[in-house]
C-alpha cells in the first residue's frame, strides 16, 4: 500500500482518518494536505496540521445557513469533529495538557451540530452502571425504516483503546443505518469521554457497561429485542466478547478484530530485554528503562504513543502499572459462558494483535465465524482501515444472514 508517511504510526493514523471519507467523516484532499504538513516523528506537527484543518473546516461549516443547506453544514461539522479528534491523538503523554480537554469539547460541539442535522437526529443520553459507580454516555440513532417496518435489528457500537464513540458513526454506524438498523454508540471507563469527565481508567468487567445499554434498548418499541448485536472495535473486541460472557440477551458479537488476551498481546510488543526484566519482577528497572528510551528521543512514534496512551487510558501510575492492569483482561476460564455466535475478524497485517484472532476462534469453536481480510482488498491493516465499505459488507452481511435471517 502507498505510504502516507514514512512514520509507521503516522501512516496508520492518516489512513484511519482518511477512511472516514467513505461515511461522511473526512475529505480526501483535506487529509492529504494535512499529511503534507506533518514531519516524521514530530507529534506536535501532527497536532498543528489537524488542529488548523479542524478550525478552518469548522469555521466554514458555521458560515453555512443550516436552515437552508443542512446537508452541507452537517458534512462540514462531521469533518471538523474528526479533525479535532485527530489533533488530540498523540497528546496524552502529558495528562495535564489543556489541549486534551479543549479539543474534546470542540470535537463534541461540532459533532452535536452535525447529528442534529441528520434526517432523524442523533440523541445523546446518560446511563448509570448497575453498581452506580460511573455513568455511561451514549448516542442513539433510530433507523429511518423503524416506523414503516416494525421493530428493527440494532447494532451497539463500542470503540477500543483510544477511539471515541463519535468515530464509530463513520466506521460502521452509517453503514448499519443504510441497512435499516438502529444504531447506538457508547463509552465506558478508560474511553475518551469517561476518562476525561469521570477520571476513570479501563476496567475488565465490561458487562457493567454493556448491560445498561441493552436495558436501555429493550424498552424501545422500534428495537427487535431478538436481533441486538454488539460490535467491539480494536481492543473493544475483547471488551465486547467479555461482556457477552455475562450478558446473554445479545444475538451476536462482532469482534473487529478478535482479541483473546489483552495482556499477552501488549506484552508481546515489549522489546525482549525489557520483557526479561519484567518477567523477573524488576518493575522499577523496567519503568526506568522505558523512561530513558522515551527521554532519549529514539523511541518510535508507535512505541511512545502505545506507552503514553496505555498509562493515560488505564489511569496507571507507570508503564508496569498499566501492564498489570491489563493482566485480568483475558477470556481464559470464561470462554464457555459465551453463548451467542461471534464474528471473529483478522487483519492479515495487524500490528497490534497478531495471532489473537486465531486464539479467540479456537477458544470459541463452532460459535465463531473466522474471516481473514487481506491486502488484496486493501483490508489488511488493523481494523481494516482503508477498506471500510468492503469490511462492513463482510461484517454486517454476516449479522444479516446469521442473526436476522435476511
C-alpha positions, 0 to 999 in steps of 0.5 A: 500500500502507498505510504502516507508517511514514512512514520509507521504510526503516522501512516496508520493514523492518516489512513484511519482518518482518511477512511472516514471519507467513505461515511461522511467523516473526512475529505480526501484532499483535506487529509492529504494536505494535512499529511503534507504538513506533518514531519516524521516523528514530530507529534506536535506537527501532527497536532498543528496540521489537524488542529488548523484543518479542524478550525478552518473546516469548522469555521466554514461549516458555521458560515453555512445557513443550516436552515437552508443547506443542512446537508452541507453544514452537517458534512462540514461539522462531521469533518471538523469533529474528526479533525479535532479528534485527530489533533488530540491523538498523540497528546496524552503523554502529558495528562495535564495538557489543556489541549486534551480537554479543549479539543474534546469539547470542540470535537463534541460541539461540532459533532452535536451540530452535525447529528442534529442535522441528520434526517432523524437526529442523533440523541445523546443520553446518560446511563448509570452502571448497575453498581452506580459507580460511573455513568455511561454516555451514549448516542442513539440513532433510530433507523429511518425504516423503524416506523414503516417496518416494525421493530428493527435489528440494532447494532451497539457500537463500542470503540477500543483503546483510544477511539471515541464513540463519535468515530464509530458513526463513520466506521460502521454506524452509517453503514448499519443505518443504510441497512435499516438498523438502529444504531447506538454508540457508547463509552465506558471507563478508560474511553475518551469521554469517561476518562476525561469527565469521570477520571476513570481508567479501563476496567475488565468487567465490561458487562457493567457497561454493556448491560445498561445499554441493552436495558436501555434498548429493550424498552424501545418499541422500534428495537427487535429485542431478538436481533441486538448485536454488539460490535467491539472495535480494536481492543473493544473486541475483547471488551465486547466478547467479555461482556457477552460472557455475562450478558446473554440477551445479545444475538451476536458479537462482532469482534473487529478484530478478535482479541483473546488476551489483552495482556499477552498481546501488549506484552508481546510488543515489549522489546525482549530485554525489557520483557526479561526484566519484567518477567523477573519482577524488576518493575522499577528497572523496567519503568526506568528503562522505558523512561530513558528510551522515551527521554532519549528521543529514539523511541518510535512514534508507535512505541511512545504513543502505545506507552503514553496512551496505555498509562493515560487510558488505564489511569496507571501510575507507570508503564508496569502499572498499566501492564498489570492492569491489563493482566485480568483482561483475558477470556481464559476460564470464561470462554464457555459462558459465551453463548451467542455466535461471534464474528471473529475478524483478522487483519492479515497485517495487524500490528497490534494483535497478531495471532489473537484472532486465531486464539479467540476462534479456537477458544470459541469453536463452532460459535465463531465465524473466522474471516481473514481480510487481506491486502488484496482488498486493501483490508489488511491493516488493523481494523481494516482501515482503508477498506471500510465499505468492503469490511462492513459488507463482510461484517454486517452481511454476516449479522444479516444472514446469521442473526436476522435471517435476511 
